[in-house]
């Protein structure tokens, strides 16, 4: 158990809809990262937050947004969903230094029909 | 931004050795290595920091050439449990963390 919690485990929704994925980092970790992994593909970096502030941005679409709350949990919002958004979405957290090993949650599998 | 890994796939017999390479076009602060089993979350193996090398597992080690922005993962005397997809992760000076394209490793009896 990595200590990173992601909910829900599975999401099935229709095109055009909006969903919210939630992540709680390991106790004491301040950084949260979001990654998208399409079927049998690599991990695409979306965005990183550190102690509530956006720290780095990757290949995140404009239809996607994220935030980190004062209690350090993070949410990834995906809107106007398309079939191509179907993927496994991972959240990871890292130690307070902001640099160090990433510990991953078990992911949320999103299926857009 | 995404580092490139090679080879894309490797099939080994138990006890054989393998090397997985990772290279980036950007200046790096650190290189991480992770292993992912199918359908599961990636698991951290080790981190190599600029100016040093850190070994994370007994039969799995890695090197980091800062000047060339390259890292290699060495798996010796492979075991069945080593099977999975290996990703290098590179952290640049802008705090962005990108994973490589992945190397599928299959160890057969």
Contacts between the chains, C-beta under 8 A, distances in Angstrom:
chain1	res1	chain2	res2	distance
A	2	B	41	6.8
A	33	B	97	6.3
A	35	B	99	7.3
A	42	B	2	7.4
A	42	B	87	6.9
A	42	B	99	5.7
A	42	B	100	6.9
A	42	B	101	5.2
A	42	B	102	4.9
A	43	B	42	7.0
A	43	B	87	6.4
A	43	B	99	4.0
A	44	B	99	7.9
A	45	B	96	6.7
A	45	B	97	6.1
A	45	B	98	5.2
A	45	B	99	6.9
A	48	B	95	6.7
A	48	B	96	7.4
A	48	B	97	6.8
A	50	B	95	7.9
A	55	B	95	5.3
A	56	B	94	6.4
A	56	B	95	4.6
A	56	B	96	4.3
A	56	B	97	7.2
A	57	B	96	7.7
A	58	B	1	7.5
A	58	B	96	6.3
A	58	B	98	7.0
A	90	B	41	6.3
A	90	B	42	7.4
A	98	B	95	7.0
A	99	B	29	7.0
A	99	B	30	6.7
A	99	B	91	6.6
A	99	B	95	7.9
A	100	B	47	7.0
A	101	B	32	6.5
A	101	B	44	4.3
A	101	B	47	5.6
A	102	B	32	6.9
A	102	B	34	7.6
A	102	B	42	7.8
A	102	B	44	6.4
A	102	B	89	7.0
A	102	B	97	7.1
A	103	B	44	6.7
A	104	B	41	3.9
A	104	B	42	5.3
A	104	B	43	7.5
A	105	B	41	6.4
A	106	B	40	7.5
A	106	B	41	5.3
A	107	B	41	5.9
